[in-house]
Amino acid sequence: MFCDTLKISPVSEFAGKEAIIHDDGRGSSDKLTYEQLWQEIADVSQMVRDSGVGKGDRVLFVSENHLHWLPIFLGIAGSGAIVVPVDGNIAVSRFKAIIEDCQPSLVIVSRLFEKRLGEFELTDKEIVTTLNLHFDVFGLGKELCPQASEPELKPHDIAAIIYTSGTTGKPKGIMLSHKAFIASIELGLKISDYHRDDRMLTLLPFTHVFSLVDAGLVMLGCHSTLVVCNSFNPAEIIPVMMKYRITYVMAVPRLADLFAFGLMQKPELKFAGITMIIGGAAPRAQVMQLLNSRGIRTFQGFGMTETAAGVLIGHNCPLEAVGKAQHGVKVMIDKPVNGVGELLIATPTIFSGVFGQPELDQEMFTGEFFKTGDIAQIDKEGFVYIRGRAKEVIISASGLNVYPDELELRLGTLPYAEEFVVFGLCEAGLEIPALAMLGRNEFFKDYSVGKEQEYVEDDIRKRVAEWPEAERIRKVFIVDKPLPRSASAKIKRFEVAAMFSPEAATKNRQAERSTPAAKAADNREAIDAFVHEVAAFLNVDPDKFELTSRLDSFMQLDSLGVIAMLIKLEQRFSVSFRELIGTSIETFEELYKFFADQASPENIEKAANGTSPVPGLPPLLDFSPVALEQRQKFVREQSGFNDFNLPVPQDPAAFTGNIEGFAGFVQVPVGLCGPLKVLGTYAEGEFFVPMATTEGALVSSVSRGCQVITLSGGAQVRMVDEGVIRTPVFVLKDLEQLEKFSTWVSDNFAKIARSAESTTSHGKLKAIEPFPIGSTMVLRFNYSTGDASGQNMTTIATRNAVDYILENYPDKIREWFLESNLSGDKKINAVNFTRTRGKKLVAQCLIPARIVESMLHSTPQQMCRLAELAMVTSMQAHSFGMQAHYANTLAAVYIAAGQDPACVAESAAGITSLQLVDGDLQISVTLPGIMVGTVGGGTRLPTQNHCLHMMGCAGAGKAGKFAEILAAAVLAGEISIIGAMASDEFTQAHARYGRSGGLKGKGA
């Protein structure tokens, strides 16, 4: 496909083969064949020339990883222009600096980042044309004239300028020639025995040369298939790997860590035949061992932007090594001390200099060797070990060099750290090793901020006690947000060091003097009152956090819990939280400032002097043993039973997220019904169904129905539809605007759906149905939610979709609300009855007359007659449908299996139909919308999860099976109770099983 430049040479025999597949990991995918790829590249080259961009002009390319990223890149490079690829998430200041440095003639920006152009404040921009590839093209500055002819490309022509982070603050544009790219592709093809049927998955942005060359261009160079996935979530990556039968994965150590973590959650997974190429630095030993144990072959690699991707590679390398020099590449150590020094590399892939800074060339080279800036050593077999960046080496007081990378590898895995980095900290004129880390919330949930710091410092002290004096970590910093990373996911050590430098500390102290918290210091009582009110909703006592702490470090509330907290603060401080809607509140300080700005001094003083409405109770989300005992004591005192305790679990924290103010269990007895034979699409076989109920006779009744179904050959069950509903409402000016709004929503459905689905890995927006009421429009959003019940999921997704509508609808919307009550959440309504909310199921069984007579003590004719009369009386009562007692079975199974019992209100509606078929009884139940899930919520609680496991319905992929079993159980309940009514056994059954004394005779 490539000769001596990046200008393509199509090979017709591969025209129909898949070249690039893009999959977002959430069910959305698209692909390009090689023929489509070649055509797009030609179209882009022509478009660039038609836009007046000449040979050597710079074209800034701002985009996320996308199906069309590589065709755009190759089209620009093939036109003779120079591509300047930039990640769209770049900081505004850095973007402006790059614009100023490279002076592009054209900017191509993806739709995703189109809105950011306003932030970048580009001047003199003119829209030239729009590509039909989700990219817009903007001309900058000079007048451009179409180029008359296609320029001749030469190997030494610059193909791309890739900007690296650098350390000076000034952009450093690395110029890579066509020759460097071609040489790098040739080296990449020698990494492994690539075959045309191979499929490589890349997770890195294409703005990183490792992904661009060793994944993208190498795969295209051998006419293999490249699979692009933008997700970093192992739960989404692993299914993509299995779906496309991936043979190679391109990653960096951080992504390898995440992938390994995902594998730890799935011990049954094996990946024989997959190779993972990990570049940039040596991966951790534990990660390599785990990958290899799962059948994954691993390669370590090393390269830089300046070397146009990987130049060192190795399979089965020693731990901590990054590989050996590839064919044609030379390495050496400059001025080694005990074998350690700066790594020098000579390679045919080397860059052509720094754009606009020719004076740097002499500094960066010694003869033909490039000074990498990495401290390394080379063993006798030629394996290279990177010890750190030269500029990051810590010079100890004794003059010894200390390498942060090596200290990190020696520390290994810190169980309490989400991520950590070792860096040099200047203190009293000396440089000492320090560690910064983001803690794991679940590890420290019972620790105060001070105790958390003490624990980490003590653990680090023990770990380094036997280390040489100069290498011991002297300072530990715990941060409350992720550490800064580069595009290749490396932690930016320089930025971390700057965060904790003496200058930064001074600046922070000065800033603190002007913060709302500092200004409020004179009113300590008011702050204390505020803190105590917030603490009642968080998993800490009032002394365990500071105003500068982030809310999400402690908060475990869902959206309803947050609203409840705000309402309580409203009442306590006599303020309104309506102004809070749509704002970003991240710290306690920001939340305090909002209320302090609104509350009057009198109300603050009143709140400060007030008493707690429930004295002595710990915070609602404190699950510690001490808190549990305090609540148990409170229950004893309130009930007057000093010798009684509610049952409690061994580990109360396991119930975090399912209950607040945890005081123990109210025990509900569980009975088993079965065997129940189900003949469904997802459930097939005999099952025992757990039912948690206090209603005597219910379990025995449903059990009888299960026996009838099983003896009759089983219940046929089908799930005919599914959907979870959200119904936002919009108020328009008049009917004309209403009609216009409805049309716009219909025309923009795909974009609205993308916005909604961007918040979830399981939910998909299937349809939006308009319900006009005067000049008000209710939109019925209909989602599929996979194995989750999906109510919180769809609320968040719909909010994102509403934000898109509000930002993009061209006319005014007077008012809007996220939910209008048309959804029928926790209540039945006619719309959902005739359509669907949840899962719509039909279960049916043909019962021979002899079984009706022997088991139900009735006849098919008598039961059908009762059903006819029940239909008439249901019409008189204006019931939704006609059925006997769906709610009994649903509520009992919902409680036993961790479902939301309140959903029985909407699930327990439907139609039970009975008819004679050749003298036998055919009975069916139609449930228009039962809300069930097998992941999340109450399904993760121990006893409920065991009940799901008993039916084989626990975890992902089991919601359809559970729904079919549940529908068959509802059918069993209907069969038994209608039989009891028809044979007049209903009263006797309840008397026998439903009360302790049993049925007494007359005169007793």
N, C-alpha and C positions, 0 to 999 in steps of 0.2 A: 504493500500500500504506500510505503514511503521509499524514496530513493536517496538523494543526497540533501533534500530539504523537506520541510513539512508540507509541501504541495503534494496532494495525493495523486496516486496512480491507480484508478479503479481496476479490479480484477473481476471480470464478469461472472466467473463461476461461483462467486460468493454473494451475488446480488441479493438473493432471497434470504440469506442467513441473518439471524438476529445479531445486531452489532451492539446495541446498548439497550438495557432494560432499566427503567426507573421504578422503584417500588418504595412507597413511603412507610412500609411496615404495618399499615393499618387497613390494608385491603385495596388501596388504590395503586394502579400500576399502568405503565405505558411502555412502548418499545419502538425502536427504529431498526429497520433492516439496513444492511450495508448499502443497498441501492438508495434508500431514503437518506441515509447519512451522506453519501456522496453528493446527492442532489442539494441537500441543505448547505453543505460546505460550498458548493458552487454558487448557490443563491446568495449566501452571505458575502462571499468574495465579490460578486458582482455588485451587491448593494453597497459595500464599502467603497468600491471604485466609483459607483454612480454618485455617492455622497461627496465626492471630491477629495477623498483621502488618498494621498500619494504614498509612494514607497518611502519608508522610514518615518512616516507620521505615526504618532501614538494614538491608539484607540483604547480608552479606559473601559473595562468590562466589569460591571458591578452586578454580582449575582450570587445566589445560593447554588448548591449542587442541583442539577436539573437535567432532564433528558436531553436538552439541546445545548448544554454547556460546551461539550467537546466540539460539536459542529460549528458553533459560534467561534470558539478559539481557533480552530484549524482554518475556518473561512477567513478570519482576519489575517492570520499569519500567512496564508496562501495568497492573499491579495498583495503582499509586499509591505503592508503596514505592520506596526509593532504592537502586540497585544500587551496591555497592562491589566492583568486580572486582579480584582480587589474583592474581598469578602464584604457583602452588603451590611454586615453587623459592625463594621469598623467604626471607631469613634469619630465624631465630626471633625475634631481638631486634626486627627491624623489624615482623614480624607482630604481636607483642605490642603494640608502640607504636601500630599502626594500630587494633587492637582497642580499646585504651584510648582512642584519640582519637575514633573514630566510634561506639563503644558500640552494636554491631549487635544487633538483636532476633533475628536468625536467621543461621545460617551454612550455606551450601550448599557441599559439598566433593565433588570428583570422586573416584572410586575410586582413581585413581592416587596421590592425596595423602592418602587417608584415614588412612594410618598416621602421617602427620606430625602429626595432631591431638594425639597423645601428647607430642610435642616442644613443641607450642605451649602445653601445660598450660592448656587452657581450663577455667574453673571453672563449676560450676552448669549444666553442659550436659545437655540432655535430648533424646533422639532422639524427634522428632515423627512422622516418616513417612519412607518411602523411595520416591523416584521411580523409575519404570521407565526411567530414562535414564542409568544408571550414576552417579547422584548421590545422596548421602545428605543429609538436612536435619537440622540440629541447632538447637534453641532455646537461647537464652542469657539468663540472668538472670531477667527479669520473667516473671510469669504471662501467658500469651497466650490470648486468647479469639477464636474465629472471628468474622470480620467479616460482619455481616448483609447488607451491600449493597456493590455495586461503587462506589468513590468516583469523583467527577467529576474529570477531569484538566484542568489549565489549562496553557497554553504556558509560563508563568513558573515552574511547579512544577519542583523539582529532580528530574532523572531519574537521575543518577549522580554519584558522588564518585570521582574517579580520583586516586590518590596518586602524587605525583612524588617523585623522589629527593631534591631539595633539597640544601642545603649546610649547614644549621644543625643537623642531627641530629634535629630534630623533624619528624614527618610533616606533609606539606602536602597536604591533601585539596582538590583543585580541584572545585568544584561546577559541574556542567553541567546547564542546564535543558533541558526538552523543546524549547523554542524554539531554543536554541543547536544542538541536534542536528539539528532540521529544517532550519535555515538552512545548516548545514554539509553536509547531504545535498544540498540544492539547489545549493550551490557545487560539490560533488563531481560532480554530474551534468553540470556545464558544463565539466569538465576536457576531456572528449573527446566524440565523437559516439557514445555508447554505444548499442548495439542489443540487443534482447531475446535474440538468439542469441549474444551475447558471453559469454565465460567468463573470469573473472578468477582468477588464482592468487595467494593471499596466503601469505607465508612468515613474517610477523610475528605475534607473540602478539596476541590481541584485547585484552589489557590495555593495548596501545598504541593511542592514538586514531587514528593513521594507518591501522592495519589495521581497527579497529572501524568507523570511519566511511567513509573513502574506498575501502575494499574491501568490507567486509561490508554495511553499511547502504545504501551507494550501489547495489551490485549488486541487493540485495533491493528497493530503491526503484524500480528500472526493470525489475523482473522478469527480470533476467538470472540467470546461474548463477555461484555462488562456489565455487571449488575450494580446499580447505584442505589444506596439506601441512606436517607438522611437521618435515620433514627440512631440514637445511642443507647436505646433501651434494649437489654438482652432479650426481654420477653417478646419484642417485636423483631429483633435481628434473627434469632434462632429459627422462627417459622419461615422467614425469607430464605434462609440458607437451605432449609429442607424443601421448600416449594420449588426452587430453581436448581436444586442439586448442585450447589456450589462446590467447586473443587479447590479454589484458592480464596483466601481472605487477606486483604491488605489492612494493616493496623499499625498503631504506635503503642508503646507500653501502657498508656492510660486506657486506651480502648481494649487492649488485651486484658487488663485488670477487670474492666466492666464485663467483658465477655466471660471471663473465668468465674466471676461472681454469679452470672446467670446460670452457668453450668452447675455451680454448687447447689442451686435450688432445684436442679433436675438431675439427680444422681443416675437416673436410668438412661440418659442420653449418651450415645456414642457417635463419633463422627469419623469413621474409617474412610480414608480416601481424600481427606481435606488437608490442605497445607495452609498454615497461617504465616505470613511474612510480616515480621515485627521490626520496624525500623525506627531510627532516631536516637535510641539509647538501649541499653541492655534491659530486658524485662526482668521482673523479680523471679527468683528461683522457684518460689512456690507456684507462681502462675505457670511457668514452663512445665513443671512437674504435673500439674493438674491437666493442662492441655494434652500432654503426651499420654497421660493415663486414659484419656477419652479417645485415643486413636488419632489425634491431630498431629500431623508432622509440622515441625516449626523451623523457620529460618530466621536468624537474626541478621539485620542489615544496618548499614550506617551510610548516610550521605547528607548533603547540605544543599541549600538553594544554589550556592556557588558551584557545586559539582553536578548540577542538573539531576538530582536524585541520587539513588544508591550506588556507591562505588566499592563498599565492603559488604560481603555476604558470607553466610556460613550456615551449615546444617549440622546439628549435633555439636554445637560449639561448647566449649567449657562455660560454666556459669560465669556471668558478668562480662563475657566477651561479646563483641558486636560483629564478628566475622573476620574474614581475610580479604586482602585486596583482590579484586577481580582481574581478569586477563587485560593487560595493557595499563593497569593502574599500579602506581608505585607509592609506597608509604615509608616514612622514616620519622624518627624522633629527634627533635632539635634540642641540642644541649641537654642530654639526659643526665639526671641525678638519680642514681640507683635505678636506672632504666626508665625513669619517668620524666617526661618533658612534653613540649608542644608537638602535636601531631601535624606532620606536613604531608600533603598529597599532591602527586602529579597525575593527571588524568586527561584523556582526550575529550572528556565531557566538561572541561573547566569553563567558567564564565569569561566574558569578554571585558569585564570591568564594571565600575559603578557609574550609572548614568549621571552625567554632569559633574563628576568628581574624579577626573583622571589622576589627580595628585595622590589618590589613595592606592593606585596600582603598585607603586614601589613599596608602600608599607605592607601590602597584603601578600607579596611574593618574595621568595628568596630563590633566585634562578627560576627553574621551571616548577618549583614546588609552591603550592598555596599554603599559607599559614592559617590553619583551621581555627586557632584560638582554643582548641580542646586539648586538655592535658591527658596524656595517654601513655601506655606502655605496650610493647609488642613482645610476645613470648617466642620461644625458639621455633615453634611451628607456624609462626606468622599471624596468630590470632591477635587482634587489637582489643585492648581494654580501655575504655574511656573512663577517666577518673574525675572529670569535671571540666568546666570552662576556665580558661586561664584567668579571665577577669573575675571569676567567682571564687577562685582559690582563696582560702583564709590564711593569712600570714600571722602565725601565732607570735606571742611575745618572745619566744625562744628562737624565732626565725624559721621554724618548720612550716612546710606547706601542708595544709589540711584541706582535703577534697570533700565538699558537701555530698556529692553523689555517692561516694564510698561510705560515708557515715549513714546515709539513708538506707543503702543496701544492708549495712550491718545491723541497723535497727530492725529491719524486716517489717512485719505487719504489726501495726499498733491497733489492738481491737477496739479502742475507744475513739479512733481517728477516722473520719470520712476521707480525709486527705491530709498530708503534711509535707513540709519542706524544711531542709536544713540550709541555713545561710549564714554569712558573716555579718556580725553586728559590731559596729564601732562603739566602744564604751571607754571613756577616760583615755582616749588616744590609742587604745589597743583594739584589736579585732578578735572577737571570740565567737565560737560556734553557738548558734541559737536555732530554735525550732519554732515554727508557726504551724498551727493545725486547726482544722475545722472538726469539731467534735461530733460524735454520733449522738443524736438526741435520745435514741432508745437506750443507750448505755448510761447516760447521765440524767435520766428522767427523775431520779430521786435525789439528785445532788443539787445543792445551792451553787451559785456561780463561784463563790470563794472555795468551797469544798472541791468543786470540779478542778480548779486550778491546783489545789494542794495535791489531789490524787495524781494528776498527770506529772507534776514536778517530782513527786516521790517515785513514781514508776520510772521516769526517765533517769533519775539519779541512780536507781538500782541497775538499770540496763547498761549504763556507761561507767559503772564503778571500776571495772577492770580495764578500761581503755587507757591509753596514754594520756597524760595530763593535758596536752595541747588539744586533744581531740574530744574531750568531754564537753557535752552540751551544757552551757551555763545558764541559758535563759529559755523560758517557754512562754509562747504567746498563744492564747486561744482566741480565734476569730469567730464571728457569728455569720459569716457569709463565705461562699466559695473563694478560694485563692485565685488570683489572676492567672490566666492561661493564654498561651499562644494559640494560633490556628491549628497547630498539630497537638494540642492538648497538653503541652509541657507547661509546668508551673513557671511563671516568670520570676526567677529568683531576685533579680535586681529590683523589681517593683515591690516584692515582699520586704526586702531589706530597707527600701525607702520608706515603707509604711511604718517601720519601727525605729527609724533613725532618730537621733537626738533632735534634729531640726523638725521632724514631723511631730515629735512629742511636744515640743515648744508650741508649734502652730496649733495643735489640738487643745492644749491648755488655754491658749488665747481665745480659741473659738468657743470653748466651753463656757467662758465667762459671759458670753452673749447669748447662750442658748436659753430657751424657755425654762428649762429645768433649773439653770443657775439663777435666773431672775426670780424664780418662784421659791428660792431658798428661804426667804424671809417668811414664807407662809407654809412652814413645814407641816402644820396640821392639815392644811388643805390637800397637800400631796399625799400624806398618809391616808387620808380618807379615800382619796381616789384609788390609791394602790390597794387598799383593803377591799374595795368594791370589785376591782378587776380581778384580784387574786381569788375571789370566790368562784370564778369561772375557769381558773387555770390550775394546772397540775403542780402548784408550788404554794408555799405559804408566803405572806407579804415580805418576809425578809430575804427571800431567795432570788430576787431580781432587782435590777436597777432601771432607772428610767431610760437609759441608753440601750438596754437590751432589746432585741428584736422580738416582736410578738410571736413570730412563727417558731422561735426557739422553745416556746412553752405551750402555745395554743394547740389544742386538739379538738376544736369545735368544728362542726360542719356549718353550713350557711345559716341554718335555723339557730344554732347555738350562738353564733356571733350576733344575730339579731336579738336574741334573748339577753345577751350581755349588754348591748347598747340600750335596750329598753330599761333595764335595771339602772343603768347610769343616768338615763333620762329622768327617771323618777327620783333618783337620789340627788341629782344636781339641778333639777328643774330646767333642763335644756332640751332642744330638739335635735335629733340626729339626722333629720332629713337632708341637711346640707352635707352630711358625710357621704351620701350615696354618690358613687362614681369617683371618689377621691382615693388616693393611695396612702394608707396609714401602715407604716412598717414597724415603728418602735413605740414603746410605752410613752416616750417623750412626746412624739407626734400626737398620740391619742390624748395625752394630758393637755397638750397645747390647745387642741380643738375644743375640749370641754372648758378649760380655763378661760379661753377667749369668749365663750358664750355665757358661762355661769356668772351670776352676780356675786359680789363678795359676801352678801348676806346668805345666799344659798350655799356657798362653799363653806362658810363658817358653821352653818346649820348642819351640813353633812358631816363636817369634821367632829362636831360635838354630839352627833346622833349616835344611837346604839344599834348594834346589828340586830336585824329582825329575828335571827336564829342564833342566839349566843352559844358559843361552845362547839359549834360544828366546824369541821375543817373545810377547806376549799372543795368545791364540787368534784374537781378532777384529781384530787389527791387520793391515789390508790395504795398508799403505804399501809403497812400493818397497823401503825399507830392511828392513822386516820380511820381505818376500818373499826378498830376497837372503840374509838370515840363515838362513832355513829351507832355501834351496837349498844353502847352504854346509854346513849340518847333514846334509842328505841325502847330499851328496858324501862327507863324512867317514865317515858311517855305512856307506855302500855300498862305499867303497874305490875308487870311480870318480871321480877328480878332474877328468877331462875331460868329465864328463857332467852335463847339467842337465835337469830336467823342463821341458817346454815351458811358457811363461808367456804371459799376455795382455798387451796394452798397458795396459789399465786394470784392475788387480786388484780395485779397489773395486766393479766391476760385479757381482762374485760374492758381495757381502755378503748374508747371509741364506740362502745355499745351501751354504756350507762354512765350517768354522772351521780355523784353523791352516793357511791356504792356502799350499801349496808349489809348485803347478803342476798340470799335467794329466797323466793317464795316457791316452794316445791309444787310442781304440777305432775300428777302421776301420768306415766306413759304406758299405753297398751299397744299390743301388736296385732295387726289384722292380716290375715292371709292363710294360705298362699293365694295370691291374686295373679292370675295368668293374663298377661298383656301382650297383645299382638299389634305393636306399633311400629312406626318408622325408626324411632330412636330406642324404644324400650321393647324388648322381646324376651319373654321368659316368665318365670314365676317369682313374685316379690312379696316380702312382708313389709307392711306399711306402718310406721310408728305414728301414734295419735296421742297427743297430750291433752287431756280433758278432765274435768271434774263432773261431767254429766254421766251418771250411771246409765247403762244400757246402750250408750253410743257405740263403744268398741264392739260389744257383742253383736249389735245390729249390723254394723259395717262388715264385721267378720262373716256373718251369715251371707251377706251380699257377695263377698269375695268368694266364698265356697260355691255359691250358685254360678257365678261367672266361670270359675275354673272348671267345674263339672260340666258346664255347657260348652267347653272348648276354648274359652277366653274372650276377652273384650278387644274388638278392633278399635284402634285409636289413631287419629290423624290430627296433626297440628296444621291447620289450614291457613293461618295468617299470624303475624305478630307485629307489634309496634308499640312503642311507648310515646305518649303524647305530651306536648307542651303547647300552650296556647297564649302567646303574647297578644296584647291588644294595642291598636294604634288609632288615635283620634285625628281625623282629617278635617279640612275646612268645609267641604261640601261634597256632593255626589260626584262631581266632575273629578275632583282630586282623589276621591275614593277609587274611581275606575282607573285613573292613571296609576295610582299606587299598586292596585291589583295586577295590572299589566306589567309594571316594572318588576314586581316580585317574581312573576312567572318567567319573565325574560332573563332574570338574573339568578334563577334557582341554583345553577351550578356553582356560582361564586358564593352564594349564601351557604350552600352545603359545605363547600371547602372551608369556609370560616368556622362553621359549627363543628365540623369533624376534626379541625386542628387541635381541639381540646381533649380528644379522647382516642384511645387506641382500639376501642371496641364499638363505639356508636357510629352508625351511618344514618344520615338523613335521607329518608326514602321519598318523602313528598311534603309539600306545603299546600294545604287546602284553605281557600279563603271562606270566611263566614262574615258577610257584611251585615251590619245592624245600623241602619240610618247612614250617617257619615262616619261611623266607627267600623274598623276592620279588625276582626279576630283572625289570626293566622294559626291554623292547626298544624303544628310541626309533628311529623310522624317519623320516629326513629326505630331502627333495629338496634338492639343493644347486646347481642351476643349472649354470654352466659350470666350477665349481671341483670338484676332487676331494673337498674338503670335510671332511677328517679333523680338522684343527685347528678349523675352523669349528664342527663338530658337538660337539666336546669342550667348547668354551666355551659353546655354547648349552645343552648338557645340564647343565653345572654351574649355569647360571642357573636352569634348570628345577628342579634338585634343591634349590637354595636356596629356591625358592618352595614346594616340597613341605614342606621342613623347617620353614618359617615358618608354614605354614597348615594342615598336617595336625593335626587336633585331639588326637590321641593320641600316645603316645610311640613313637619309632622307636629301637630299641636301638643299632643300628649301621648305617652306610651306607658305601659306597665308590662312587666315580664310574664305575669300569669293572670288570666282573666276568668278562671273557674270553668271554662268550657272543657278543660282537659279531663275533668272527672276524677282528679286525684283524691283517693280515699272516699269516693262517693260514686254511685252509679248514675249515669245519665243516658238519655235516649241516643245521642250521637254515638257514643262508644258501644251501646248495645247493638246498634245496627252495623257498626263498623268494627273496630277493634281497639282496645287499649290493653297491652300486655300480650298474652298468647291466646289465640282463639283455637279451641279444640273441640272435636266431636268424638265421643266414645259410644260404641254400640255393641249389643250382645243379643244373639238369638237363643232364647231359653226354651228348651223342650217343655211341652205341657206337663210331662210326668215329673220334671224337676220342680216346676212351679207348684204342683200339687204336693209333692213329698217334702220340699224344703220350705216353701212359703205358705203352705196350707191354704192355698187359694186356687183360682183358675185363671188362665190368660184372659178369658172373657170378663171375669169379675174385676180384674186389675185394669183392663182397658176401659170398662164402664166408669170406674172411679176416676180415671184420668180425664175422661170426657167431661164429667161434672166439675172436676177441678179446673179445667180450662175455662168453663163458663164463669165460675166464681172468681177466678183470677182476673177475668175481664171486668167483672163487677168491681173488684178491688183496685182496678187500674194498676196491676202489678207489672213490673218489667219481666216479661216472660211468664213461664209456668214451671215451677219446680217445687219439690217438697222441702228439702233442707240442705242445700249445697253448703250453707254457712257452717253447719256442724262439722262436716268432714274437712272443709278447707281450714277452719280455725284450728282444729286439733292438729292437723299435719303442719300448718304454718308454724305453730308454736314449737312443735317437736323438731322441725327441720330448719329453724333459724330464719324464717321468712318474717316479713312485717305484718303482724296480725291485723293492723288497721286496714290493710289492703283487702281484707275480707269484705269490707263495705262495698267495694266495687267489683270484686271477683265473684261474689256469691249471687250472680244473676244468670239466667239462662233458660233454656227450654228443655224439659223432659218430655219425650214423645214415646207413646206406647201404641202398638198396633198388632193385629193378628196376622200371622203369616202361616198359612196352611195349618191352622190350629195351634201353632206355637206362639210364644210371646216375643216380639222384637221390641227392645227398649233402647233408647239412646238418650244421651245428654249432650247439649250444645252449650259450651261455655264461651261467650264472646270475648272475654278478656280476663285471664287470671294472671296476676303479677307474681312471678317467681324468679328466683335466681339461685345459682349454685356457687357463686364467688362473692366475696365482700359481705358487708353487713353482719347479720347474726349467723351466717353460715360458717364463720370461722370460730364460733364458740365451741368449746370441747364437746359437750353432750350433743349439741345440734349437729356438729360436724360428724360425730359418730353415727347419728341417725341417718344422715345423708350417705355415709359410707355403707351402711347396712343395705341401702337400696342400690348401691353402686352409682350414686349421683353426686359425689363430692368433687368440687373443682371444675376447672375449665372444660368446656365441651360437653357438659352433662345437663344443661338446662332443658333441652328438648326432651331428654329421657325422663327427667323428673316431672315435667309438665304432663307427659303422657301417662305416667303411673298415677299421678294425682287425679287426672280426669277419670281414669278407670276406677279409682277409689270413690270418687264422687258418684259414679254410676252404681257402684256396689251399695253405697248408702241409700240411693234412690230406690233401687230394687227391693232392699230389705224393708224400708219404711212404708213404701206403697203396698208391699205384700202384707205387712202387719195391719195397715189400715183396712185393706180389702178383706182380710180374714178376721178383723176385730180382735187382733192380738196386741194392739198398740198399748192399751192401758195395762194389760197384764204384764207385758214386758217391762214397762217402766216401774210397775209396782214390784216386780220380782228383782230387777237389777238396779233400780234407781233410788231405793231407799233401804235403810238398814233393817227395817222390821219385816220386809217382805209383804206378800199379799195375804190378807186375813179374810176368813169366811164371814158370812152374814151372822150377826148376833154376837160376834166376838167382842 
